């Protein structure tokens, strides 16, 4: 236990991260890039305006028979 990694600020032991359990995991950072190709509605589409125009009662009825 003498060689445990301790936090330099609190003195607590370090928690395990995903990379500790799976050190050879794929780097998925490329999936977080924003591309205009990823937006099927185009840049002029106003999501807030379209959401306000939704009939939420009809949406609920669709999924809750």
PDB file of N, CA, C and O in Angstrom:
ATOM      1  N   UNK A   1       0.808  -1.202   0.000  1.00  0.00           N
ATOM      2  CA  UNK A   1       0.000   0.000   0.000  1.00  0.00           C
ATOM      3  C   UNK A   1       0.846   1.259   0.000  1.00  0.00           C
ATOM      4  O   UNK A   1       0.311   2.356  -0.159  1.00  0.00           O
ATOM      5  N   UNK A   2       2.143   1.130   0.172  1.00  0.00           N
ATOM      6  CA  UNK A   2       3.011   2.306   0.238  1.00  0.00           C
ATOM      7  C   UNK A   2       3.175   2.966  -1.120  1.00  0.00           C
ATOM      8  O   UNK A   2       3.507   4.150  -1.183  1.00  0.00           O
ATOM      9  N   UNK A   3       2.950   2.233  -2.220  1.00  0.00           N
ATOM     10  CA  UNK A   3       3.148   2.801  -3.553  1.00  0.00           C
ATOM     11  C   UNK A   3       1.838   3.237  -4.206  1.00  0.00           C
ATOM     12  O   UNK A   3       1.791   3.386  -5.427  1.00  0.00           O
ATOM     13  N   UNK A   4       0.770   3.446  -3.425  1.00  0.00           N
ATOM     14  CA  UNK A   4      -0.512   3.893  -3.980  1.00  0.00           C
ATOM     15  C   UNK A   4      -0.389   5.308  -4.516  1.00  0.00           C
ATOM     16  O   UNK A   4       0.348   6.124  -3.963  1.00  0.00           O
ATOM     17  N   UNK A   5      -1.105   5.598  -5.586  1.00  0.00           N
ATOM     18  CA  UNK A   5      -1.172   6.965  -6.106  1.00  0.00           C
ATOM     19  C   UNK A   5      -2.122   7.750  -5.230  1.00  0.00           C
ATOM     20  O   UNK A   5      -3.254   7.329  -4.991  1.00  0.00           O
ATOM     21  N   UNK A   6      -1.664   8.883  -4.756  1.00  0.00           N
ATOM     22  CA  UNK A   6      -2.512   9.727  -3.927  1.00  0.00           C
ATOM     23  C   UNK A   6      -2.694  11.072  -4.597  1.00  0.00           C
ATOM     24  O   UNK A   6      -1.798  11.557  -5.287  1.00  0.00           O
ATOM     25  N   UNK A   7      -3.849  11.671  -4.393  1.00  0.00           N
ATOM     26  CA  UNK A   7      -4.146  12.989  -4.932  1.00  0.00           C
ATOM     27  C   UNK A   7      -3.234  13.996  -4.237  1.00  0.00           C
ATOM     28  O   UNK A   7      -3.149  13.996  -3.009  1.00  0.00           O
ATOM     29  N   UNK A   8      -2.541  14.866  -5.006  1.00  0.00           N
ATOM     30  CA  UNK A   8      -1.640  15.821  -4.372  1.00  0.00           C
ATOM     31  C   UNK A   8      -2.381  16.908  -3.580  1.00  0.00           C
ATOM     32  O   UNK A   8      -1.767  17.602  -2.770  1.00  0.00           O
ATOM     33  N   UNK A   9      -3.671  17.060  -3.801  1.00  0.00           N
ATOM     34  CA  UNK A   9      -4.431  18.113  -3.124  1.00  0.00           C
ATOM     35  C   UNK A   9      -5.136  17.606  -1.880  1.00  0.00           C
ATOM     36  O   UNK A   9      -5.103  18.259  -0.837  1.00  0.00           O
ATOM     37  N   UNK A  10      -5.778  16.441  -1.980  1.00  0.00           N
ATOM     38  CA  UNK A  10      -6.553  15.941  -0.838  1.00  0.00           C
ATOM     39  C   UNK A  10      -5.876  14.767  -0.139  1.00  0.00           C
ATOM     40  O   UNK A  10      -6.245  14.436   0.988  1.00  0.00           O
ATOM     41  N   UNK A  11      -4.910  14.141  -0.766  1.00  0.00           N
ATOM     42  CA  UNK A  11      -4.258  12.983  -0.190  1.00  0.00           C
ATOM     43  C   UNK A  11      -5.031  11.700  -0.386  1.00  0.00           C
ATOM     44  O   UNK A  11      -4.610  10.646   0.089  1.00  0.00           O
ATOM     45  N   UNK A  12      -6.169  11.770  -1.085  1.00  0.00           N
ATOM     46  CA  UNK A  12      -7.001  10.591  -1.321  1.00  0.00           C
ATOM     47  C   UNK A  12      -6.396   9.739  -2.439  1.00  0.00           C
ATOM     48  O   UNK A  12      -5.634  10.235  -3.269  1.00  0.00           O
ATOM     49  N   UNK A  13      -6.740   8.477  -2.446  1.00  0.00           N
ATOM     50  CA  UNK A  13      -6.267   7.609  -3.524  1.00  0.00           C
ATOM     51  C   UNK A  13      -7.020   7.938  -4.800  1.00  0.00           C
ATOM     52  O   UNK A  13      -8.161   8.399  -4.761  1.00  0.00           O
ATOM     53  N   UNK A  14      -6.372   7.699  -5.928  1.00  0.00           N
ATOM     54  CA  UNK A  14      -6.950   8.005  -7.234  1.00  0.00           C
ATOM     55  C   UNK A  14      -8.046   7.005  -7.564  1.00  0.00           C
ATOM     56  O   UNK A  14      -7.896   5.810  -7.310  1.00  0.00           O
ATOM     57  N   UNK A  15      -9.151   7.489  -8.131  1.00  0.00           N
ATOM     58  CA  UNK A  15     -10.225   6.592  -8.547  1.00  0.00           C
ATOM     59  C   UNK A  15      -9.872   5.977  -9.895  1.00  0.00           C
ATOM     60  O   UNK A  15      -9.080   6.538 -10.653  1.00  0.00           O
ATOM     61  N   UNK A  16     -10.451   4.843 -10.185  1.00  0.00           N
ATOM     62  CA  UNK A  16     -10.190   4.172 -11.457  1.00  0.00           C
ATOM     63  C   UNK A  16     -10.984   4.835 -12.570  1.00  0.00           C
ATOM     64  O   UNK A  16     -12.140   5.215 -12.385  1.00  0.00           O
ATOM     65  N   UNK A  17     -10.361   4.968 -13.706  1.00  0.00           N
ATOM     66  CA  UNK A  17     -10.984   5.539 -14.888  1.00  0.00           C
ATOM     67  C   UNK A  17     -11.187   4.406 -15.898  1.00  0.00           C
ATOM     68  O   UNK A  17     -10.634   3.319 -15.729  1.00  0.00           O
ATOM     69  N   UNK A  18     -11.980   4.658 -16.949  1.00  0.00           N
ATOM     70  CA  UNK A  18     -12.196   3.653 -17.989  1.00  0.00           C
ATOM     71  C   UNK A  18     -10.875   3.192 -18.594  1.00  0.00           C
ATOM     72  O   UNK A  18     -10.700   2.003 -18.861  1.00  0.00           O
ATOM     73  N   UNK A  19      -9.942   4.120 -18.813  1.00  0.00           N
ATOM     74  CA  UNK A  19      -8.669   3.732 -19.444  1.00  0.00           C
ATOM     75  C   UNK A  19      -7.838   2.813 -18.546  1.00  0.00           C
ATOM     76  O   UNK A  19      -6.948   2.117 -19.035  1.00  0.00           O
ATOM     77  N   UNK A  20      -8.119   2.802 -17.225  1.00  0.00           N
ATOM     78  CA  UNK A  20      -7.429   1.866 -16.334  1.00  0.00           C
ATOM     79  C   UNK A  20      -7.907   0.437 -16.581  1.00  0.00           C
ATOM     80  O   UNK A  20      -7.123  -0.511 -16.531  1.00  0.00           O
ATOM     81  N   UNK A  21      -9.198   0.299 -16.848  1.00  0.00           N
ATOM     82  CA  UNK A  21      -9.774  -1.028 -17.067  1.00  0.00           C
ATOM     83  C   UNK A  21      -9.574  -1.505 -18.496  1.00  0.00           C
ATOM     84  O   UNK A  21      -9.377  -2.697 -18.731  1.00  0.00           O
ATOM     85  N   UNK A  22      -9.625  -0.573 -19.463  1.00  0.00           N
ATOM     86  CA  UNK A  22      -9.471  -0.905 -20.872  1.00  0.00           C
ATOM     87  C   UNK A  22      -8.395  -0.003 -21.481  1.00  0.00           C
ATOM     88  O   UNK A  22      -8.726   0.977 -22.150  1.00  0.00           O
ATOM     89  N   UNK A  23      -7.123  -0.313 -21.265  1.00  0.00           N
ATOM     90  CA  UNK A  23      -6.051   0.582 -21.728  1.00  0.00           C
ATOM     91  C   UNK A  23      -5.925   0.657 -23.248  1.00  0.00           C
ATOM     92  O   UNK A  23      -5.351   1.619 -23.758  1.00  0.00           O
ATOM     93  N   UNK A  24      -6.432  -0.308 -23.975  1.00  0.00           N
ATOM     94  CA  UNK A  24      -6.305  -0.316 -25.434  1.00  0.00           C
ATOM     95  C   UNK A  24      -7.594   0.102 -26.129  1.00  0.00           C
ATOM     96  O   UNK A  24      -7.852  -0.312 -27.260  1.00  0.00           O
ATOM     97  N   UNK A  25      -8.405   0.919 -25.461  1.00  0.00           N
ATOM     98  CA  UNK A  25      -9.679   1.334 -26.052  1.00  0.00           C
ATOM     99  C   UNK A  25      -9.464   2.266 -27.234  1.00  0.00           C
ATOM    100  O   UNK A  25      -8.435   2.934 -27.337  1.00  0.00           O
ATOM    101  N   UNK A  26     -10.443   2.299 -28.120  1.00  0.00           N
ATOM    102  CA  UNK A  26     -10.374   3.156 -29.299  1.00  0.00           C
ATOM    103  C   UNK A  26     -10.530   4.621 -28.907  1.00  0.00           C
ATOM    104  O   UNK A  26     -11.257   4.948 -27.970  1.00  0.00           O
ATOM    105  N   UNK A  27      -9.851   5.485 -29.621  1.00  0.00           N
ATOM    106  CA  UNK A  27     -10.009   6.917 -29.436  1.00  0.00           C
ATOM    107  C   UNK A  27     -11.231   7.357 -30.240  1.00  0.00           C
ATOM    108  O   UNK A  27     -11.209   7.324 -31.470  1.00  0.00           O
ATOM    109  N   UNK A  28     -12.280   7.760 -29.560  1.00  0.00           N
ATOM    110  CA  UNK A  28     -13.530   8.128 -30.215  1.00  0.00           C
ATOM    111  C   UNK A  28     -13.712   9.635 -30.334  1.00  0.00           C
ATOM    112  O   UNK A  28     -14.812  10.102 -30.627  1.00  0.00           O
ATOM    113  N   UNK A  29     -12.653  10.399 -30.111  1.00  0.00           N
ATOM    114  CA  UNK A  29     -12.748  11.858 -30.191  1.00  0.00           C
ATOM    115  C   UNK A  29     -13.205  12.329 -31.563  1.00  0.00           C
ATOM    116  O   UNK A  29     -13.855  13.370 -31.670  1.00  0.00           O
ATOM    117  N   UNK A  30     -12.882  11.591 -32.605  1.00  0.00           N
ATOM    118  CA  UNK A  30     -13.275  11.987 -33.950  1.00  0.00           C
ATOM    119  C   UNK A  30     -14.795  12.050 -34.095  1.00  0.00           C
ATOM    120  O   UNK A  30     -15.304  12.779 -34.947  1.00  0.00           O
ATOM    121  N   UNK A  31     -15.519  11.298 -33.277  1.00  0.00           N
ATOM    122  CA  UNK A  31     -16.978  11.292 -33.345  1.00  0.00           C
ATOM    123  C   UNK A  31     -17.596  12.549 -32.747  1.00  0.00           C
ATOM    124  O   UNK A  31     -18.778  12.819 -32.962  1.00  0.00           O
ATOM    125  N   UNK A  32     -16.817  13.317 -32.002  1.00  0.00           N
ATOM    126  CA  UNK A  32     -17.337  14.514 -31.356  1.00  0.00           C
ATOM    127  C   UNK A  32     -17.167  15.763 -32.207  1.00  0.00           C
ATOM    128  O   UNK A  32     -17.572  16.849 -31.794  1.00  0.00           O
ATOM    129  N   UNK A  33     -16.586  15.630 -33.365  1.00  0.00           N
ATOM    130  CA  UNK A  33     -16.423  16.777 -34.245  1.00  0.00           C
ATOM    131  C   UNK A  33     -17.768  17.146 -34.860  1.00  0.00           C
ATOM    132  O   UNK A  33     -18.564  16.274 -35.208  1.00  0.00           O
ATOM    133  N   UNK A  34     -18.008  18.432 -34.988  1.00  0.00           N
ATOM    134  CA  UNK A  34     -19.261  18.897 -35.575  1.00  0.00           C
ATOM    135  C   UNK A  34     -19.042  19.203 -37.049  1.00  0.00           C
ATOM    136  O   UNK A  34     -18.168  19.990 -37.413  1.00  0.00           O
ATOM    137  N   UNK A  35     -19.828  18.585 -37.865  1.00  0.00           N
ATOM    138  CA  UNK A  35     -19.749  18.773 -39.303  1.00  0.00           C
ATOM    139  C   UNK A  35     -21.112  19.204 -39.815  1.00  0.00           C
ATOM    140  O   UNK A  35     -22.142  18.840 -39.248  1.00  0.00           O
ATOM    141  N   UNK A  36     -21.115  19.968 -40.873  1.00  0.00           N
ATOM    142  CA  UNK A  36     -22.388  20.353 -41.479  1.00  0.00           C
ATOM    143  C   UNK A  36     -23.097  19.130 -42.047  1.00  0.00           C
ATOM    144  O   UNK A  36     -24.318  19.134 -42.201  1.00  0.00           O
ATOM    145  N   UNK A  37     -22.341  18.093 -42.354  1.00  0.00           N
ATOM    146  CA  UNK A  37     -22.948  16.863 -42.860  1.00  0.00           C
ATOM    147  C   UNK A  37     -23.743  16.134 -41.778  1.00  0.00           C
ATOM    148  O   UNK A  37     -24.627  15.336 -42.086  1.00  0.00           O
ATOM    149  N   UNK A  38     -23.427  16.408 -40.508  1.00  0.00           N
ATOM    150  CA  UNK A  38     -24.108  15.745 -39.406  1.00  0.00           C
ATOM    151  C   UNK A  38     -25.453  16.385 -39.085  1.00  0.00           C
ATOM    152  O   UNK A  38     -26.213  15.845 -38.280  1.00  0.00           O
ATOM    153  N   UNK A  39     -25.760  17.523 -39.697  1.00  0.00           N
ATOM    154  CA  UNK A  39     -27.015  18.219 -39.437  1.00  0.00           C
ATOM    155  C   UNK A  39     -27.917  18.067 -40.658  1.00  0.00           C
ATOM    156  O   UNK A  39     -27.751  18.800 -41.633  1.00  0.00           O
ATOM    157  N   UNK A  40     -28.873  17.129 -40.628  1.00  0.00           N
ATOM    158  CA  UNK A  40     -29.701  16.883 -41.808  1.00  0.00           C
ATOM    159  C   UNK A  40     -30.670  18.013 -42.121  1.00  0.00           C
ATOM    160  O   UNK A  40     -31.201  18.070 -43.230  1.00  0.00           O
ATOM    161  N   UNK A  41     -30.914  18.911 -41.178  1.00  0.00           N
ATOM    162  CA  UNK A  41     -31.889  19.972 -41.390  1.00  0.00           C
ATOM    163  C   UNK A  41     -31.261  21.248 -41.957  1.00  0.00           C
ATOM    164  O   UNK A  41     -31.988  22.141 -42.393  1.00  0.00           O
ATOM    165  N   UNK A  42     -29.956  21.351 -41.961  1.00  0.00           N
ATOM    166  CA  UNK A  42     -29.297  22.547 -42.476  1.00  0.00           C
ATOM    167  C   UNK A  42     -29.097  23.597 -41.393  1.00  0.00           C
ATOM    168  O   UNK A  42     -29.695  23.518 -40.320  1.00  0.00           O
ATOM    169  N   UNK A  43     -28.256  24.575 -41.682  1.00  0.00           N
ATOM    170  CA  UNK A  43     -27.920  25.583 -40.681  1.00  0.00           C
ATOM    171  C   UNK A  43     -29.063  26.550 -40.413  1.00  0.00           C
ATOM    172  O   UNK A  43     -29.115  27.136 -39.332  1.00  0.00           O
ATOM    173  N   UNK A  44     -29.967  26.736 -41.343  1.00  0.00           N
ATOM    174  CA  UNK A  44     -31.064  27.691 -41.176  1.00  0.00           C
ATOM    175  C   UNK A  44     -32.199  27.124 -40.320  1.00  0.00           C
ATOM    176  O   UNK A  44     -33.102  27.866 -39.933  1.00  0.00           O
ATOM    177  N   UNK A  45     -32.167  25.826 -40.019  1.00  0.00           N
ATOM    178  CA  UNK A  45     -33.231  25.194 -39.242  1.00  0.00           C
ATOM    179  C   UNK A  45     -33.186  25.689 -37.805  1.00  0.00           C
ATOM    180  O   UNK A  45     -32.129  25.656 -37.175  1.00  0.00           O
ATOM    181  N   UNK A  46     -34.306  26.141 -37.282  1.00  0.00           N
ATOM    182  CA  UNK A  46     -34.405  26.661 -35.920  1.00  0.00           C
ATOM    183  C   UNK A  46     -35.085  25.606 -35.041  1.00  0.00           C
ATOM    184  O   UNK A  46     -36.310  25.486 -35.038  1.00  0.00           O
ATOM    185  N   UNK A  47     -34.282  24.851 -34.303  1.00  0.00           N
ATOM    186  CA  UNK A  47     -34.808  23.763 -33.493  1.00  0.00           C
ATOM    187  C   UNK A  47     -35.771  24.267 -32.422  1.00  0.00           C
ATOM    188  O   UNK A  47     -36.796  23.632 -32.172  1.00  0.00           O
ATOM    189  N   UNK A  48     -35.461  25.400 -31.784  1.00  0.00           N
ATOM    190  CA  UNK A  48     -36.331  25.931 -30.731  1.00  0.00           C
ATOM    191  C   UNK A  48     -37.695  26.302 -31.295  1.00  0.00           C
ATOM    192  O   UNK A  48     -38.721  26.005 -30.683  1.00  0.00           O
ATOM    193  N   UNK A  49     -37.716  26.948 -32.455  1.00  0.00           N
ATOM    194  CA  UNK A  49     -38.975  27.350 -33.081  1.00  0.00           C
ATOM    195  C   UNK A  49     -39.809  26.117 -33.444  1.00  0.00           C
ATOM    196  O   UNK A  49     -41.016  26.089 -33.204  1.00  0.00           O
ATOM    197  N   UNK A  50     -39.173  25.117 -34.013  1.00  0.00           N
ATOM    198  CA  UNK A  50     -39.885  23.899 -34.389  1.00  0.00           C
ATOM    199  C   UNK A  50     -40.393  23.134 -33.168  1.00  0.00           C
ATOM    200  O   UNK A  50     -41.476  22.549 -33.206  1.00  0.00           O
ATOM    201  N   UNK A  51     -39.615  23.138 -32.087  1.00  0.00           N
ATOM    202  CA  UNK A  51     -40.058  22.470 -30.864  1.00  0.00           C
ATOM    203  C   UNK A  51     -41.303  23.160 -30.313  1.00  0.00           C
ATOM    204  O   UNK A  51     -42.236  22.495 -29.864  1.00  0.00           O
ATOM    205  N   UNK A  52     -41.317  24.484 -30.345  1.00  0.00           N
ATOM    206  CA  UNK A  52     -42.486  25.231 -29.864  1.00  0.00           C
ATOM    207  C   UNK A  52     -43.725  24.935 -30.708  1.00  0.00           C
ATOM    208  O   UNK A  52     -44.845  25.030 -30.207  1.00  0.00           O
ATOM    209  N   UNK A  53     -43.543  24.582 -31.965  1.00  0.00           N
ATOM    210  CA  UNK A  53     -44.694  24.319 -32.833  1.00  0.00           C
ATOM    211  C   UNK A  53     -45.237  22.897 -32.673  1.00  0.00           C
ATOM    212  O   UNK A  53     -46.275  22.568 -33.247  1.00  0.00           O
ATOM    213  N   UNK A  54     -44.548  22.050 -31.900  1.00  0.00           N
ATOM    214  CA  UNK A  54     -45.004  20.674 -31.696  1.00  0.00           C
ATOM    215  C   UNK A  54     -46.287  20.630 -30.880  1.00  0.00           C
ATOM    216  O   UNK A  54     -46.470  21.400 -29.937  1.00  0.00           O
ATOM    217  N   UNK A  55     -47.161  19.725 -31.256  1.00  0.00           N
ATOM    218  CA  UNK A  55     -48.352  19.443 -30.455  1.00  0.00           C
ATOM    219  C   UNK A  55     -47.955  18.323 -29.491  1.00  0.00           C
ATOM    220  O   UNK A  55     -48.057  17.143 -29.825  1.00  0.00           O
ATOM    221  N   UNK A  56     -47.501  18.705 -28.292  1.00  0.00           N
ATOM    222  CA  UNK A  56     -46.977  17.722 -27.349  1.00  0.00           C
ATOM    223  C   UNK A  56     -48.025  16.706 -26.911  1.00  0.00           C
ATOM    224  O   UNK A  56     -47.690  15.554 -26.636  1.00  0.00           O
ATOM    225  N   UNK A  57     -49.281  17.116 -26.844  1.00  0.00           N
ATOM    226  CA  UNK A  57     -50.336  16.162 -26.493  1.00  0.00           C
ATOM    227  C   UNK A  57     -50.439  15.066 -27.559  1.00  0.00           C
ATOM    228  O   UNK A  57     -50.643  13.898 -27.229  1.00  0.00           O
ATOM    229  N   UNK A  58     -50.299  15.435 -28.822  1.00  0.00           N
ATOM    230  CA  UNK A  58     -50.339  14.445 -29.899  1.00  0.00           C
ATOM    231  C   UNK A  58     -49.123  13.521 -29.826  1.00  0.00           C
ATOM    232  O   UNK A  58     -49.232  12.322 -30.082  1.00  0.00           O
ATOM    233  N   UNK A  59     -47.984  14.074 -29.481  1.00  0.00           N
ATOM    234  CA  UNK A  59     -46.775  13.249 -29.340  1.00  0.00           C
ATOM    235  C   UNK A  59     -46.967  12.240 -28.220  1.00  0.00           C
ATOM    236  O   UNK A  59     -46.634  11.064 -28.372  1.00  0.00           O
ATOM    237  N   UNK A  60     -47.499  12.696 -27.104  1.00  0.00           N
ATOM    238  CA  UNK A  60     -47.736  11.803 -25.965  1.00  0.00           C
ATOM    239  C   UNK A  60     -48.742  10.722 -26.334  1.00  0.00           C
ATOM    240  O   UNK A  60     -48.552   9.558 -25.980  1.00  0.00           O
ATOM    241  N   UNK A  61     -49.796  11.083 -27.033  1.00  0.00           N
ATOM    242  CA  UNK A  61     -50.801  10.088 -27.452  1.00  0.00           C
ATOM    243  C   UNK A  61     -50.193   9.058 -28.398  1.00  0.00           C
ATOM    244  O   UNK A  61     -50.598   7.896 -28.392  1.00  0.00           O
ATOM    245  N   UNK A  62     -49.228   9.473 -29.205  1.00  0.00           N
ATOM    246  CA  UNK A  62     -48.574   8.548 -30.128  1.00  0.00           C
ATOM    247  C   UNK A  62     -47.835   7.451 -29.378  1.00  0.00           C
ATOM    248  O   UNK A  62     -47.860   6.289 -29.784  1.00  0.00           O
ATOM    249  N   UNK A  63     -47.178   7.820 -28.287  1.00  0.00           N
ATOM    250  CA  UNK A  63     -46.345   6.859 -27.570  1.00  0.00           C
ATOM    251  C   UNK A  63     -47.020   6.238 -26.349  1.00  0.00           C
ATOM    252  O   UNK A  63     -46.531   5.247 -25.807  1.00  0.00           O
ATOM    253  N   UNK A  64     -48.134   6.811 -25.918  1.00  0.00           N
ATOM    254  CA  UNK A  64     -48.860   6.294 -24.761  1.00  0.00           C
ATOM    255  C   UNK A  64     -50.302   5.980 -25.181  1.00  0.00           C
ATOM    256  O   UNK A  64     -51.192   6.809 -24.990  1.00  0.00           O
ATOM    257  N   UNK A  65     -50.535   4.818 -25.738  1.00  0.00           N
ATOM    258  CA  UNK A  65     -51.889   4.506 -26.238  1.00  0.00           C
ATOM    259  C   UNK A  65     -52.928   4.425 -25.133  1.00  0.00           C
ATOM    260  O   UNK A  65     -54.102   4.173 -25.406  1.00  0.00           O
TER     261      UNK A  65
END
